[in-house]
Structure formats: structure tokens, C-alpha cells
Amino acid sequence: MDVSPARFSQECDRPKGAPIAVPEPTPGYGTFGPGSDIAAAAPRSAGRRAARPFVLLVAIAVAILVVVLTGRSNTPPVMWSDFENLVPAPGVDALSASHVSARQLDRMRPQKQAETLLQLAVAHSDGAVGQISSRVNRWRGRLKWDSGMASLTTAALNSNDMQVRQSGIEVELAAYGLSRNSASLEYLLRSAESADHAQKIWALWALGLMGNRGVETDRVVQVLTAHLKDSDEDARHWAVQGLALVGTGETIPLLLNAMHDDASSLVREAAACGLAQSGMFTHAQRASAIPQLLKYSDDPSLDAQTHAWAFLALADITHQSLPASSSVWREWYARSWAKDQGSLVSDSPSVENR
């Protein structure tokens, strides 16, 4: 099986949005549920086995490509302070341009506000994150979870800036109609025990979002941990994703255990990706997994694929390009650890921002 860095990167860079679901009427990545602060609708299908509409995949690919090109261009980022005096060229949709003022935003519908600000946040436009934070509570219950919103939150959750990732979580919760309160949490906890497969795995993902935002985080971790023993592979997979989203130090050992012990390669790889680059961990938290990943790199009880994922996770965390050799990695680690007096410091950017 291919365990190349390119494939591992592709797996880790898969949309970090809700499990694929198809709510009516628009294909998307989310699902909705009943309740005073939860929009009413239910998905038809979800999870790894669900159909992945070609149009949606193209939309996501295009959105991420635009984000990458925008983020890597030589053009300086647009500053929020610049917006007031900028006017789009004739014939250019003001909503698709970066030149939008706070007053223009106020005239937009909530959906367009959220979409515009997510685009700007992912492009690292100064002030966009703050605008999302100040407006998101007003959007709750007024956003539609569709393929466009899924693409934008996906791009945000793939950002190398922790604040942008947090904004993606906030908008996704708002689009689901979930408030950061006990009523929404109780709904998700019930849904996580649902016999409806789609509802269950969506709830495991959404619990991770809620836990990250400080809603009874310890309880969320307990529930997600319990689902690591679920007989259903998809449930374990999305429980791992949820734990990575929670992003507390407590969840690092849980992901390490899942990477080592789970019978499913899908779950083991998700755990490796969570440790390496996805989820909501700081760089220091990811670095704390290095000693165990070094052990996994030549653990005789693990298969070659998991050994390879350990090496790739090490490379992602440390930003080092070393051979897939346990001895080489251990030698480098011993030198770096001694030099940096117990802390790994990288000159490369990471989500610390990461």
C-alpha cells in the first residue's frame, strides 16, 4: 500500500470538515438536527462510505486552490483598515473582491457576510478574524450549510494560523445552528448514541468542535474516548477526528494509543494525521508526541504502513527531511533536544500560530 509522503499529506489534507453528509437540498459536509438552537433537517447519508458528489469535490478543490494561491502570492495581504476606501472595479462583484468595507458587510445577508469574511480570514487579511468573532453570534440560525460553506470552513480548518482555524470552527457551529451551551451539547450527546449512522458520526465530529470551544470539554473527551472502543470503524474514525479537534494535551495520548492499537488502518492513519498536522494542537503539543512516535517507527508489533506514518508524522511536526530510519531520527532528536534544552524549536512556520 502506498505510504508515500504525498499520499500521507493528501490524507491529512482531506477536508477537515464534518463527515460527508447529504442534507437536502444541497450536497454538503454537514448535518442538522431539531431543537431551539439547531436547524431542523437530517442527512441522508454520511461517513466514509457515503457518495462524494463530483461537483462538490471540484468546488472544494477550487476553493482550496484559490486559498493556496492567494496565501502564497506576492501581493501583500489586504488590511481591514484599507477596506473603507476601496471600491471594486466596474463589473466586479463586490462580494467576490477583497475590497469590502464594514459598511458593505452590514448590507450583506448573514450567509454572504460569513462567506466573505472566511475568504478574507483564510487569505490572512488583517481584521477578518475579529470581524467573524464579533458577528458570529448574530449569524447563528441564519446560515445555510451548503457546499460553498463546507468549502470555506474546510479551507479555514486547513489554515496554518490557529486563529483562522478557530474562526472556521465558530462559523461551522453557527451554520449547524449549534450554540455553545448545554442544550446543544445534550443534543449532540444524544445524537452520538443514535442508531442513525449519519447522525452518529456527525455528532462525534461536532462534539469535537464544541469541546474545542470550551463547552464541557472534559465531558466531551470522555464521550469521544468511549467511542474509540466502538465496533463501528467509522465511529472510531470520527471519534479520533473529534479528539484532534478538541486539541487539549489530554487527547495526545489517546491519539497515540489509537495509532498504535486500533485494528483499522483508516483509524490509525487519522490518529497519525491528527498528531501531525490536522486538528487544533499547538506545535508544542504535537512535539510532545515525538518520543512515542520514535518508538512507533520501529515497533515490531506495528506494520510497515504504521511505521511509515510515524516517520511522516515526525517530519510534519519537526519540519525535518530525514530518511525513514529510526536510528537517524533518534540521533537527530538526541542532538536537537540537548541543544534546545528540552524544547524543540523550528524556524519553519507552524500552527502556533500553531
ABEGO torsion letter per residue (X at the ends): XBABAAAAAAAAABBBBBBBBBBOABBBABBBBBEAABBBEBBABBEAABBBBAAAAAAAAAAAAAAAAAAABABBBBBAAAAAABBBBBGBBAAABABBBAAAAAABBAAAAAAAAAAAAAAGBBGAAAAAAAAAAAABGABBBBAAAAAAAAAAAABABAAAAAAAAAAAAAAAGBBBBAAAAAAAAAAAABABAAAAAAAAAAAAAAAAAGBGAAAAAAAAAAAAABABAAAAAAAAAAAAAAGBAAAAAAAAAAAAABABAAAAAAAAAAAAABEABBAAAAAAAAAAAAAAAABAABBAAAAAAAAAAAAAAAGBBBBBBAAAAAAAAAAAAAAAGGBBBBABBBBOAX
